[in-house]
Amino acid sequence: MEGSKNYRVEVKWTGNQGLGTSDYKSYERSHSIMAEQKPMIYGSSDPSYRGDSFKYNPEELLVASLSSCHMLWYLHLCAEAGVVVVDYVDHAVGILAETPEGSGYFKQVFLNPEVTVSEARMARQAMDLHKTANKFCFIANSVNFEVLHLPTCKVHTA
């Protein structure tokens, strides 16, 4: 299936404290992320760049996008293969390198999915399907850094 889709979001800066960007310390990095008929996401920059630690920053959202995309493809592939996943959690970690000029780039993201399947006979295939999910993940196919997978699999016990 070939084609294209458009994804529209609105990102609105909400951090003007009355002086705009008159200097580096005069404004908050707060912003909102919205898409039609969906809850708002509150964002900021990383706290080391004067951001609010209680709001998501773009770096966290990028890592979350990779993790979420992988999970959704993985669950789809498991369902098609007859692998019954009963629990899935990922403790993803992104490694950002900062340059002397103050910019930076992601070097790697590690996805650490912990999968629980309903039967022991499904465990090997459950592990193998992570490779296929990575090949299909739109976000992983769009980044210029390594996305590594360190999955584990256990069997549900009643």
C-alpha positions, -999 to +999 in steps of 0.1 A: +000+000+000+016+032-011+004+067-004+008+095+021-009+109+051-008+143+067-005+148+105-014+182+118-006+195+152-006+230+167+023+240+189+017+272+208+042+290+230+026+299+263+057+312+281+056+350+274+059+366+308+052+401+295+087+409+280+087+384+252+122+371+243+139+404+254+166+382+269+174+345+275+160+346+311+129+367+304+106+340+291+094+305+300+099+276+276+063+265+282+041+255+252+011+234+244+008+207+218-027+201+204-043+180+177-080+181+168-103+164+193-074+152+215-061+162+250-035+189+252+001+180+259+020+205+281+056+209+270+087+228+279+124+224+273+147+202+293+153+217+328+190+222+320+178+247+293+155+266+317+126+243+312+099+230+335+107+196+348+070+188+352+063+191+315+074+169+286+103+181+266+109+174+229+137+149+236+113+128+258+086+130+232+110+118+205+120+088+226+083+082+235+074+083+198+100+056+189+089+034+218+052+038+211+056+032+173+076+000+180+051-012+206+021-007+183+038-025+153+049-053+177+014-058+191+000-059+156+026-085+144+020-106+175-018-106+170-013-117+134+012-144+144-010-158+172+013-146+199-008-135+228+008-106+247-008-099+280+015-071+292+040-048+276+061-021+292+092-003+278+117+017+297+132+035+268+164+056+270+177+081+246+213+092+245+218+128+235+253+142+227+258+179+233+282+198+211+306+225+223+285+251+204+255+242+225+235+221+200+232+184+201+220+152+185+207+118+195+234+092+192+212+062+201+179+052+216+176+020+235+142+003+237+139-021+266+105-037+261+094-062+288+068-085+272+046-110+289+030-137+268+002-161+277+021-194+270+057-205+271+055-218+235+051-182+223+082-168+239+108-174+211+085-160+184+076-131+207+113-122+209+119-126+171+090-103+162+109-073+177+132-073+147+102-072+123+085-044+143+117-023+140+116-027+102+080-014+100+082+014+126+076+047+107+095+067+133+125+044+135+127+045+097+128+084+098+156+090+123+193+092+115+206+074+146+206+039+159+175+025+176+186-006+195+163-032+211+170-051+243+137-070+248+129-095+275+100-119+275+083-138+303+053-161+305+022-151+324+017-172+355-018-174+370 
